[in-house]
Amino acid sequence: MNIFFLTTEDPLYLPSFFEIVLPVLTRSHRVRVVSVPPLYKNQSSTQAAKRYLATFGAAATVQLAKRVLRAKRAGQSLRSVCRRESVGYELISDVNAPEFLERLRREQADLLVSVSCPQIFRRPLIDLPPHGILNIHGAILPQYRGVMPSFWMMANGERQAGVSIYFVNEDIDAGELCGQEVFPIDPEETLDTFILRSKKIAADLLLRTIDGLESGSIERRPLDLTAGSYYRWPDREAVRRFRASGRHLW
């Protein structure tokens, strides 16, 4: 298959995901990675930083900035992972842009895979690849749809977490579920270590899901959104609850 990944530039968590996935997929598939800005709803970088500061506080914001800077200085990036695996990597601004859709048609994209891509997919993009668009979500869907499911599961004291893979439709975190793995949340781990572990589980699950798609053994079932839950960006009360339970970001 000709597989396009739709993702965003994140030096902290996504490189470990692609370090697992790319060496395996490139043995038998054509793979390309396309990255968009890591911003929601046309935010600027300054607005995103202010929102994080207002939610998590100055100490957490400084710590995040230091970790990102260290990762960049160490050469930790999606581009560097792609370079090592001889996979094409590029930055674009909008996955729904007509010129990008034409590019996918011209290059005969068979399958798109969304990994932390912050943009909403429109119908022309969804209908374009013959095998559809797979999205990876770090929760047991239909529970914990929306933003930052790892944070919310910890803030709510959940003992189990999960990773779900589904064929997207035009709704948020909705469509047909085709892969899911449930695993325990370690009572001692931080949000940072939990996300890293979740990304590695997601990578293994994606490889199995693509194998199932190729062999025709994959099972698809519609997500029942009436039985699920949806979370937005955390507020300060959620952060206080997260910390009161003994959890830490780093």
N, C-alpha and C positions, 0 to 999 in steps of 0.2 A: 504494500500500500504506500501511497504518498501521503505522509502525515505532517500536518502543520500544528505546532504548539502555539497557543495564544497565551501569553503570560505577561509579567511585568518585571522590571529590574529590581531585584531584592537580593542584596549580597549576604543576608543573614541566614535565610532558610531555604530558598529555592535552589541554590547550587547543589546542595546535598541530594535533593530530589532528582535533578537532572544527571548527577553523577551516577545514579543507579539506573535510570531509564535509558539514557542515550546509548551507552555501550551495548545494551541488549537489542534495542530496536534497530539500530543501524546495521546489524548483521543481515537483516532481511527486508528492511523497509527504507524508503527515501524519507528523510526527516529534515524539517526546517523549524527553527524557533523564531517567533515574531513577538516582540516586546512592545508594550504601550506604557505611557507614563503611569506611575503608581498613585494616581489621584482619582478621587471620586467626585462625580457631579461637577466637573469643570473647576475644581479647586486649584488654587495656586499652591506652590510649595510652602509659601509663607502661611497661608491659611491652614494647610494641613498641620504644620508645626504648631501653630497656635491652638488648634483643636486638641492635639495630643498633650500640649502643656496644660491646657485648662482642665483636661480630664485626669491625667496621671500625675501632674505636678512637676516642679522644676527638677528634682533629683532624678526622676525616671527619664525625663527628657534629655538631661545631660548624659546619663548613662547610655541611652539609646544612640545619641549622637557619637559618643566615644566608640561604641561597638561597631557602628556603621563605618566610621573612619578607619578603625583597625582592620576591618574586613577588606575595605578598598585598598588600603596600603599593602595588604597581604596578597592582593591580586585575586580576591575571591569575588567572582561575578559570573553571571550567566554567559557572558561573552567568552570568558576564559575557559569555562567548561566546554562550550561549543567548539572553541578553537582546538582544544585537546582531542575532541572526538571527530574533528573534521565535519562539523555540522554547520550549515549556514545560519547566521544570526543577524537580525536587523531590528531597527527601531521604526515604528510607525506611530501616527497619532490617533488613528481611528480605524477599528476593525470593520466598521460598517461602511466605510467610504467606498464609493463606486469603483474607484481605481484599484482598491485592494481586492474587491470582489472579482473584478476582471482579471486581476493577477492570479487569483485562485483558480478561476476557470481555465486560464491559459496554461497554468502549470498542472492542471488536472488533479487538484487536491481531492483525495479520497475520504479523509477523516481529519477533523479538527479536534484538538484536545485543549480545553481551557484549564490552566493551572494558575489560580489566584489572579485571573484577568479581571480588572475592576470595571470593565465596560459591559453594558447591557447589549445582548445580541439581538439584532432585528431579524425579521422574517427572511429577507433576501439572503442573509448570511447563513441562517439556520438551514434553509432549503438547498444551499449550494452543494455541499459535499455529499456524495452518494451514501456514505455510511453515517452521516450526521455529525453532530458535535457532542463530544463527551465533556462533562464538567466534573471536577473533583471538589468535594466539599468535606471539610473536616468535622463532621458530626454524623449522628445516626439519623439521617433524614427519614421522615419529615420533621423530626425534632431539631431545634436549633438552626432553622433557616436564618439567613441574613448575615450580619457582620460579626466578625470576631467570635466564632462559636467556641474556640478553645478557651478564651477568657470567660465567656458566660457559663460554660460547663463547670469551670473551677469556682467561679463566684457563687454558683448555685449549689455547690457541694456534691456534684455528681460523682459517683464512683466508677462509672463506665463512660467511655467515649467511643468514637468510631470514625470511620472514613466511608464516604458514600460516593459512588460514581453513577452518573445518570445521563441520559440523552436529554438535552435541553429543549425547552420550548420558550415562548416569549415571556413567561412569568419568571419571577426570581426564585431560584433554587426549586424549580419545579420541572416535571417531565417524567421520563420513564427510568426508574431505578434498574441498574443492571449489574451492580457490584457493591458489596458492603462488607466491612469488617469491623467487629466490635472488640474492644480491648480495655483493660482496667486503667484507671488513672492512678499513678503512684502517689501516695499521700505526701511524699517528701519532694516531689519534683516541682520545679518552677515552671512558670508559663513558657519561658524560653526553652527549657529542655523538653517540655511536653510537645511544643510545636515541632521541634526538630525530630522527635520520635514519630510524631504523627505523619510528617512528610515522608519519612522512610517507609512507613507502613503503606501510605498512599502510593508510593512508587511501585512497590511489589504488587499491590492490588491492581494498579493500572496495567501492568504487564500481563497479569492473568486475564484481565478483562479484554485486552486487545487480542490475546490468544483465543479467547472464547468467541470474539466477534469474527475472527478469521475462520474458525472451525465451524461456525454456525451453532455452537452450543450455548450461546449466551441467552439468559432469560431476562425478559423485560417486563416490568409491571409499573403501572402508573402510581406516582406518589399521591397519597391521600392527604392533601393539605389541611383538611378539616381536623385531622388527628394530630397535627403538628404544632410547632411553635415558631415564632419569628422574633428576632432580636435586632435592634438597631445599635448604633454606636453607644458605648457605655456612658453613663453619667457618673457624677462624683459619688453618689450613694452606692452604686454598684461597685466602684473601686474600693470604697470603705468596707463593704461586705466581703469583697475578695481578700483584702488584707486582714480583716478581723478573723477570717477562717484560717489564718496562718500561711496563706499563700504569698508568693513573691513573683515579681515580673522576671527577675534575673537570678 
